[in-house]
Amino acid sequence: MDDADALAPRGGRARSACDLCRHKKIRCDGEKPACENCHFAGVVCTFTFTGQPRKTIREQLSEAKARVRELEEFIAARDLSLSSSPLRDELQSHVSSSPCPPLSLSSAPSHPQDSSVFDTALEIFQQHLEWSWPGVAHSPQRSSFYATIYRQTGTILDMSGFWARVSDSYKSQYPATQPKTTSPKWPSYQLVQQCLNYYSANGLYAVFPIIDVAAAQAIITDHVSGRADARPLAEKACLFALTAFVTKLHHHQPMFADTDSDGYVQAVLTLVPKLMLEPNDVRKLEAFLIIALHIAPAGKPEQSQLFLSMAIRILYHLGAHRKSPLIPNDESHTHLRAMFWLCYTMDKEMSIRSCLPPLLQDVDCDLNFPPTYVESFDLQFLPTTPSTPHLLLPTDIRVAMLKSKVYHGLYSCQAQKFPEARRLEHIRQLDQELSDLKASFPVGFRPDSYSPGGTERSHSPVNVHNLGLRGINIHLEYYYCLRKLHEASFTGSLSMPLPSSLELYYQASRSTLLYYLRASGLVDRFSFWIHAQFILSSILSLFWCLIDVPTASTFSRDLRILQDTKDLFASFQGNMNGHTHTSDEQFFPPAYIMHEFLELLISLARQVLARTKDG
């Protein structure tokens, strides 16, 4: 057989038809110089090459073997490099004291990024800003806001240009910061035990009821003694998640100085795919809830809400939304109800901030306060150590319930269809409920309302250590509810905003910023994103007041509030978290962006004032 025969197609058929036969989709005999069809048609018979000739089975098998050898060599080289790396050595050192095998370094899932990197901080800031503008995207209120700026200043608010200028300015002043590299790391059982002891001894369950201490201690004992073979993965996940949470929340404690909370939570996240396939139980619920709490302060509410949604589905499955347990005399139900209320407060906070439906619907839940809940605001703002177990939660349950009413009565899809009279009635009723809630605060801790003629400079500073960060958060949430409540008078279907609601809306914004300025020690890296939306929405509200009525008697004072707020964020370069920094220390990127954004708004407000005087 010659070479031509070897290359000839099998079966007696042409490998490809000529152009005419291909076009007409008829059989071609492949004869040369012209096939039968082209001969009778009297046209030139042409063949156009359309692709590679088909390879034989032997050729395909040979290529597959070569590819397999190539991949085997690549894997061998990769394993060699990892086995000699310091990180792999560190992971191997934890095998004896860690309950899980060493992690694959390429298996770590995504985790909230470090906002000390400018591009990451800018992305998170833009997201928070989107939730803080008046109205929602493409709404009449948002359009009115932009139109007011153009009408009063003669310029268009170009946010794309602003982001580019801020980015160029920051990167020209400060060298690029490499993103923090976080690798999965298992905590030792000794550290897990220390965190559990610290959590129990300091009464953290009262604010964060995220783990059953007695059950967790039994799990640790079983694992250390080697009696935990074939136990659910959720038991390990909840312990490691607790370790990550405690070491992050109390990183200032000397015993946690050398810990890696981000590494621990990365390790827990690698367990999530398998964890989701396990049956729902209390330990699985604890793991997802702790992860949601750990991620929330990083400025990525979507990721936190994702884990919260998984926790809530387990809550429903276990019957934690009901006062009575599914199984009579279930000893874990008290703990389940405490976790239900923690999920409830988190869910309502996320709902009112995003104006999206909550995951927990009030009509589906028993909303009776738990027996151990501290209803007295005296104990909430000035906590003591009572002789009996108590429950405080990160915020007051009544505030969370009010948030739910504000959303369902004013911002839900159903509420948007209510007649104007009914919406006005809801605003009045909810305003009265909020006033009653304020009246129940201790006399010395009631939120101040700063009227246009007030003398807010006479108020003494708020000391975090005297009041507690939790008490300060309740004040900021109160102001936010007040503002969202009266914002509904001009972001809904009402024909004209109520003058009284509009003034209360602006007063709530002033009060938020002034309280934030007075709260000494409140501004730090950890709490920045927790309070960012409170601050941004108040800044934008007050800015709208400035440009809409530049002749108002409050203009100079309101402009001073924005200037003082800008100066507060400028302090992030010099003194932060109690440590003194050198002058060339990098500006904390989120604070830098906030500082420049305030500078933009202040300059626009001054333009409006100048145009008013010239006019």
N, C-alpha and C positions, 0 to 999 in steps of 0.2 A: 504494500500500500504506500503510495507516494504521499508527499506533504499535502498536496491539494485534497486528496481523498480524506486525509486525517482531519482536515479542517472543515470538510463538507458537512452540512447539517444532516442529522439522522432522519429516517422516516420518509425520504424522498420528497419532502416539501421544502420550498424556498425558505431561507431564514427570514427574509422580509420581502414584502410586495413592492412593486414599482410605485412611483408616485401616483400614476393614474389609477391603478387598481386599488391602492390604499384610499384614494379620495372617493372612489365609487363603492368601496367596501365589497369588492368581488375577488374571486380566486385568481392568483397570478401564478403562471407556470415558471416564471423566472428565466425564460430562455434569453440568449444573447444573439444578436445585438438588440433584439426587441422581442417582448413577450407577445403571445398571440393576440391579446386584447389591443395592445398598442399598434401591432401590425395592421389589424383590420381597421383601426381608427385612423391610421395614417399620421400618427404623431410620433415624436421622438420618445423612446422609452428611457426614462431616467430613474435612478435610485438615489434617494437621499438618506445618508447615514443618520440614524435616530438614537443610538445608544451603544453601550458596551455589549459585546457578544456575551452570551450566557456562558457562565463557567460550568465546568463539569463538576460532578460530585467529588471527584478526587481532588480537584483544585480547591474547592470550598473547604474540604476537610483539612487539607494542608494549611490553609490560611488560619483556620480556627485553632489548630494546634500551636501555630506560631503565636497567636494572640494570647493563648493560655499561658505559654512560657513567659511572655512579656509581662503579664499581670503577676505571675508568681514571683518574678524577679523584683517587681515594684513593691510587692507586699513584704518580701524578705528584707529589702533595703529600708522600708518604713519601720518595721519592727526593730531593726537594729538601731536606728536613730532614736526611737523612743526609749529603748531599754537603757541607753546611755545618758538620757537627759536628766537634769536635776529634778524636774517636776515628777517624772515617773518614779525616781528614787523616793521622793517625798510621799507619793501616794502608796508605794509599797510599804513604807514604814508604818502605815496605819492599818495594815491588814490584820495584825494581831489584835488590835484594840478596836477595830471597826467592824460593824455587823454586816457589811456588804463587800463584795469583791472590788478590786480596783476598777475605776471607771475608764472607759475608752475616752481619750481626750477629744475625739471628734464627735462624741455623742451628746455633748452638753447642749441643751436647748437655749433659745434666746432668753435673755434676762433684761429687765429695765436697764438701759444704758446709763453710764455715768454722766451726769449733767455738768461736770467740770470740763467736759469737752464742748467747745463752743457750738459746733454744728448740731450736736445732740440737744444742747440747751435751747437753741433757737427753734428746733422742731417742736420741742415740748411747749415752749412759750407760745408759739403760734397756735397750738391746739387749745391751750387754756384761754388765749385771747379770743378765739372763735366762740367759746362758750360765754364770754364776758361782754361782748358788744350788746347794745340794746336790741331786743328782738332776736329773731333767728335769721339765718342766711336767706337773702332774697325777700324778706318780709317788708311790708310797708314801713315799719318802724326803723329797720336798718337803712332803707332807702332815704327816709326822712332825716336820719342822722347824717348821712353823707351829704345830702342836699343842703342841710343847715351849715355844714362846714364850708361848702363851696359858696353859698350865698353870703356868708359872713366874712370869709377870708379872701374869696376870689381865686382860691387854689383847690385842686383836687387832692384828696388824701391818698397819696400813692404809697401804699404799704409795700409793694414789691420793691420800689426804689429805696424805701426806708430800710428794709431787711438787707439789701445789698450794701448800703452805706454803713450800717452798723457792723456787718460782717467784715467789711474792708477795714473799718476803723479799729476794731478789736484785734484783728490778725496783724495789723501793722504795728500795734503797740506791744502786743504780747506774743511770745513765741508759741508755736503750735504745741498743744498738749496731746500726748499720745493717749488713746483710750485705755482705761484701766483694764488690764487683762485679768479676768477672773476664771479660775479653773475649778472644777468640782473637787470638793475635799470633804471626806467624812470626818465628823468630830469623834473624838475618843469617848468611850463610855464614862470616863472620869469627868470630862467637860459636860456631857449630857447630865450627869448627876449633879454637878455644881449648878447648872442652869435651873434644874428642877428645884433644888434646895433654895436657890435665890428667889425663884418665882413664888414659892410657897411662903418663905420667911418674910418677904416684903409685901405680902398681900396683893400681888398683881392680879390674882384671880378676880378681885372685886371690880377692876376696870376692864381686864381682858380675860373673860372666862373661856379660855381656849383649850384647856386640857384638864382632865380629871387627874389630880395629883396622885391619889391612891392607886389608880389603875396604871398610871405611868410608872410609878415606883415598882409595882409588881412586874411590869414588862422589863424594866432594867435589871431587876434581880434575876429573872428567868434567863435573860440573854447573857448576863455575866457568868451565871452558873452553868451555862451550856444546856439549859432545859428548854430552849426556844426553837428547836428544829421544826421546820414546816409550819411556822406560825405565819399569819397574814402579814404581807408587806406593809400594810397600813400602820402596824404597830411601830415599825422602825421609822416610817416616814413622819409620823406625828412627833416623835421624839426629836428627830433631827431638825424638823421645821421649828419646833420650840427653841432648840439651841440657837438656830439662826436668828430667830426673832428676839430672844433675850439678849444675845451678844450684840445685836445691832441697836436695840433700844437703850441698853445700858453699857455702851462701849466705853464710857468714861470710868467705869469701875476698874480698879487695878487688876482684879482677877480675870477680866476679859480683855486686857490690853493687847494681848498677842493673838487674839482670835480672828477668824476670817468669816464673818457672817455671810458675805456674798458667796463665798466658796461653798459654805454649808447649804445655802438655799439652792445653789446650782446643782449640788449633789442630789437634793430632794427632787428637783425638777426632772432629773433623769429617770426617776422612779414613776413619774406621772403616767406614762402610757400603760404600764402594767398595773398601776394602782387603779386606773379607771375600769379595768376589767374585773377587779375584785368585787365581791358582794358589798353592798352598802352597809356600813356600820359606824359606830361612834368614832373610832380611831380614824377612819377614812375622812369623816366630816371634819375632825380636828385638823388633819393635815391640810386639807384644801382651805379651810378658814384661816389658818396661820399663814399660809402662803399669800393669801389675799391681803392680810394685814401687813405682811412684810413688804409687799410690792407697792402698796398704796402711796407711801411718802416719796417714792421715786419719780412721781410726776407722770405716771402712765396709768390713768384710771381705767382704760379699756382692759389692760391685762389683769388688773386687780378685780375688775368686775367679772371677768371671765371665770376666775377661780371662785369668786363669791357666788356666781350663778350655779356652779357645780355643787358648792356647799349647800345652797338653798334647795336644790333638787333632792339632795340626801336628807335634808331637814324634813321635807314633805314626806319622803318615803318612811322615815323613822317616826313620824307623827309628832315631831317637836313643835309644830304649829298649833297643836291642841293642848289644852290644859291637862287633860287626863291621858295617861300613857296608853299605848295600844295594847301592851301586855300588863295586866294588873300587877301592882307592887313592883314595877320596874324601877330599880334603884338608880338607874342612870338617867331617868326622865328629868329630874331636877337639873342635872347638868345640861341635858339637851335643851331645856327651856331657857337656861342662861345663855347658851349659844344662839338660840333662836333670837333673843332680844339683841344680842350683839349684831347678828346678821340684819335684823330689822333696822337698827340705827344706821348701819353702813349703807343699806339699800336705799333708805329714804334720803340720805345725804346725797348719794350719787344721782338719784332721780331728780331732785329739785335743782341740782347744779346743771344737769344736762337737759332738763325739761323733757325727759323720756320716761315712759311708763316704768314703775317699779317692778321688781321681780316678785316681791311678796305683796299680795293683795290683802287689804285689811278684812274684806268680807270673808276670806278663806281662813282667817286666823282667830284664835282666842287671844284677845288683847288684855287679859287680866294681868296686873302687875305681879311679878314673882313675890312670894312671901318675904324673901330676904332683901327686896329692893329698898334702897334708902330714898324715900320720897322727900325728906326734909332737905331743903336747899341749904340750910345751915351746915349740915354735914357734907353736902356736895361741894360747897365752896371752901369750907374749913374742915377738911376730913380729919377724923380722929381714928383711933383703933378700938372699935367696939369689942365687947367680950364675945359677941355672937357673930357668925359669918354674915357678911353683908354683900350687896351687889350695887355697884355704882354705874358701870359701863362708861365708854369714852364720852358719851353725851347723855343728856337727860332724855328719858323715854317720852316725856310729854312734848319736848321740842321736836323729837322725831315724828310723833303723831301729828303735830301741827304742820310739819313739812308735807306729810302725806295729804292732809286736808287742803293745803295750798295748791298742791299739784292737781289733785282730782277735782277741786272746786273751781280752779281758774285756768289751768294750763293743759289739761287732758283734752283729747279730741272731743269728748262729749261736752266738756265745759265750754269749748269754743262755739258750740251751737246754742248755748243758753241765751235766752232773751237778755237784753241790756239790763232790765230791772233786776233780774235774778242774779246776774253777775255782780251788780252793785250791792245787792243784799249779802252775797257771799263775802265780798270785801269787807263790809261793815262787821259781819259776824266774826270773821277770822281776826280782824283788827281788835275786836273786843277780847277774844280768847288770848291773843298775844299780850294785851295789856294786863289781863288777869294773871298770866304767867309771870310777867315782869313784877307784878305786885307781890308775888309769893317769894321773890328773891329776898335774901337778908337785906336789911336797910342799907348797910354799907356797901353792898355789892350789886345794887340794881343798875342796869345799863343806863347810862346818861343819854339824854336826848339833847343834842346841841342845836338850839334854835338860832335863827339869824342874828339875834341880839345877845346871844349868850356870851359868857366869859370863860371859854374853855381853858384858857391859859392858867386859870386859877386852880385847876384840878391837879391833885398830886399824881405823880407817876404810879403806874401799876407795877408792882413787883411780882414777878413770876413765882418766886419762892414763897411769898406770903399767900398768894391767891391760888397758885397751882395752875399748870398749863391747861388742865381740863376746864377749870373755871373760866379761863380766858377764852378758850374755844367756844364755850357756851355763850359768852357775850358776843363773839363775832358771829355765831350762828343766829343769835337773836336779831342782830342788825340785818343779816342777810335775809332772813325770813320777812322782816318788816319791809325791806326794799322790794323783794320779789312779790310780796302781797300787793303793794301799791303800784308796782310796775304794771300789774295786770290791768289797771285802769286805762292805760294808753297803749298796751300791746295786744289787746284783744279786739273785740268787735264794738267797743264803745265808740260812739260818734265823736265825743270830745273828752279829753282827760279831765278828771275831777281836780280842781285847783288844790283842794286839801290833800288829795292823794299825791299829787305832783310834789307838793312841798314836803310831805312826809318821806317821799322817795328820795329827795335831795338831802333831807336831814339824816336819813339812815346812812347815806353815803358819807356825809361829813363825819358822823359819829364813828363809823368803821375806821376811817383813816386816822382820826384823832385818837381813838382808843389804841390803834396799832402803834401810833407814835409814842403813846404814854407807856406801853407795855415794855418796860426795860428788860432786855435779855430775850425777847421773844423772837427776834429776827436771827435765824441761823440757817445753816445748810439743811439740817434735817427737816425743819418745819416749813421751809420756803414754799415748796409745792403744795403743802397742805393748806396754806393760807393764800396762795397766789390768786385764786379766782375771787375770793372775797375782796382782795385789794384791787385787782384789775377792774372788776365790775364797778367798784366804788369810784375809782379814778375816772373811768369813762362816763359814769353818771354825772359826776361833778364837773367834768369838762364840758358835757353837753349843756349843763346849766350856765356855765361861763360864756359860751359862744352864742347861746340862744338869747340870753338877756344880758348883754354887756353893760347895761346901765343900772343893773340891780345894785342895791346897797351892799350886798354880800360879795360883790365881785372881788374886791381886794383881799378880803379874808379867805375866800375860797381859793384864790390863786396862791395865797401864802401856804395854805394846807398842801397843795400840790408841790410847791417848792420844798417844803419841809419833808415831804415824803420822798422826793428825789434825793435830798441830802441824806436821808436815812439810808437809802440803798448805796449811796456813795461810800458809806462807812464800811462796806464789805471789803474794800481794798485795804483799809488800815487796821481795823480791829475786828476780829471775827471769832466767835466761839470761845472768847476769853483768851485768845492768843494774840500777841503782838506780832505784826508782820513787817517786813522791810518794805521800803517804798517801791521796789521793783517787783513785789509779789504780784502774781496774776490776780486780776479782778475776777471774782466768782462770776462766771458767764451769765447765769440767770439774773443776778443782781445788776450786772452791766447792761443787759438788754432792757430791764425795767427802768434803769436810770436814764438811758437814752430815749426810751419811749415817753417817759414823763417830760424830758427836755423838749421833744417834738410837740407834745400837747401844750406845754406852757408857752412855747414860741407862737403857736397858732392862736392861743387865747390873747396874747399880747398884740398880735396882728389885728385881731378883732377890736380890741380896745383902741388901738391907734386909728383904725378906719372910722370908728365911731366918733372919736374926737375930731378928726379931720372933716367928717361929714357934717 
